[in-house]
């Protein structure tokens, strides 16, 4: 049974049962503007690091993407998957699928911007240390989740099998978070969420907090669009099967 | 001004010599007492890496938005046929 979350305005004729889904509505545009403003602030109105220069400003992209992808999208995918296995609600499957795709996007940004920054900070593009390796592994797990969904034809089997895989990803998230404390590696530790005071000057700290807010808002808006599209897609598929 | 570096507190002070040479920021690691003197003239020029990082992130986001636009377009085209 398909239960789309929202039913916005419809058109006449054969499309009357297909809800309209605008790609660029007000929240999407607001989120995009917020992200652009944060990037402008980071690039032109935030001081440079004395040791790393301008490359340190990748921090204002890299960390918010990690927060959205690793700490929000992956747990959401896992919780929605576990919820689906429990109560078999199709909406939870759609939420898990949408979260997985966005986890892939945001974690992909982390895995590309990180090495660019690392080249200037560590003198190398990549090291096989615990946090980086575990993040790559989680990214591959999420990719495998989406590939699995594409390979299974039956909707119910697809939801069930991918839900099992999605639930497993929750094991890796706390492990990745703790790697900087458990293992001695090159990846820096937290600069804000730690017992001591934040190790950022006020100008950098404010930009950092704005960037987290803007990118989390962006993530929520993209998730909403992706979830709504999945609902319309399922409704169209159900109509075509009748 | 203070800057962070791997969780350690760094103290940056600006020193101008009496002979009108450009101020050289001196970076001091207050946790260990060691002093790290930055290069004369300021931090290294890593702006190209910064632009590369921002360009890549923007490409990812725009790519996904384009993908969604194609999906939505295909969905409505399939209903019109």
Contacts between the chains, C-beta under 8 A, distances in Angstrom:
chain1	res1	chain2	res2	distance
A	14	B	79	6.7
A	14	B	80	7.9
A	15	B	76	7.3
A	15	B	79	5.2
A	15	B	80	7.2
A	18	B	75	7.8
A	18	B	76	7.2
A	18	B	79	5.4
A	21	B	72	5.7
A	21	B	75	7.8
A	23	B	65	7.3
A	23	B	68	5.9
A	23	B	69	5.3
A	23	B	72	5.6
A	35	B	61	7.7
A	39	B	54	6.3
A	43	B	50	7.2
A	43	B	54	7.1
A	47	B	1	7.0
A	47	B	3	8.0
A	48	B	43	5.6
A	49	B	3	5.5
A	49	B	5	7.6
A	49	B	43	6.6
A	50	B	3	5.2
A	50	B	10	7.1
A	50	B	12	5.2
A	50	B	25	5.5
A	50	B	27	5.1
A	50	B	38	5.5
A	50	B	43	5.5
A	51	B	3	7.4
A	51	B	5	6.0
A	51	B	10	8.0
A	51	B	27	6.7
A	51	B	36	7.3
A	51	B	38	6.9
A	51	B	43	6.5
A	52	B	43	6.7
A	52	B	44	7.3
A	52	B	46	6.3
A	53	B	42	7.9
A	53	B	43	3.9
A	53	B	44	4.7
A	53	B	45	6.2
A	53	B	46	4.1
A	53	B	47	7.1
A	54	B	43	7.9
A	54	B	45	7.7
A	54	B	46	5.2
A	54	B	47	4.2
A	54	B	49	7.4
A	54	B	50	4.1
A	55	B	46	3.6
A	55	B	47	7.7
A	55	B	49	4.0
A	55	B	50	5.2
A	55	B	53	7.4
A	56	B	46	7.9
A	57	B	50	5.1
A	57	B	53	7.9
A	58	B	49	7.3
A	58	B	50	6.2
A	58	B	53	3.9
A	58	B	54	7.5
A	61	B	53	6.2
A	61	B	54	6.6
A	61	B	57	4.8
A	62	B	53	7.5
A	65	B	57	7.2
A	105	B	60	6.3
A	105	B	61	7.7
A	105	B	64	5.3
A	108	B	60	6.2
A	109	B	56	7.3
A	109	B	57	5.2
A	109	B	60	5.1
A	109	B	61	7.9
A	112	B	56	5.2
A	112	B	57	7.9
A	112	B	60	7.5
A	113	B	53	4.6
A	113	B	56	6.2
A	113	B	57	5.9
A	116	B	49	5.5
A	116	B	52	5.4
A	116	B	53	4.6
A	116	B	56	7.0
A	117	B	49	7.0
A	117	B	53	6.5
A	119	B	49	6.4
A	120	B	44	7.3
A	120	B	46	4.6
A	120	B	49	5.3
A	188	B	6	4.8
A	188	B	7	6.7
A	189	B	6	7.2
A	189	B	7	5.2
A	190	B	7	7.7
A	191	B	4	5.3
A	191	B	7	6.6
A	194	B	7	7.4
A	198	B	4	7.9
A	199	B	4	3.6
A	199	B	5	7.9
A	199	B	7	5.4
A	199	B	8	7.2
A	199	B	9	6.4
A	200	B	4	5.0
A	201	B	1	6.0
A	201	B	2	4.8
A	201	B	3	6.3
A	201	B	4	7.6
A	204	B	3	7.7
A	204	B	4	7.5
A	218	B	61	7.9
A	222	B	64	7.3
A	225	B	68	6.3
A	226	B	68	7.0
A	229	B	68	6.6
A	229	B	71	6.1
A	229	B	72	6.3
A	229	B	75	7.5
A	232	B	75	6.2
A	233	B	71	7.7
A	233	B	75	6.1
A	236	B	75	6.0
A	236	B	78	6.8
A	236	B	79	6.3
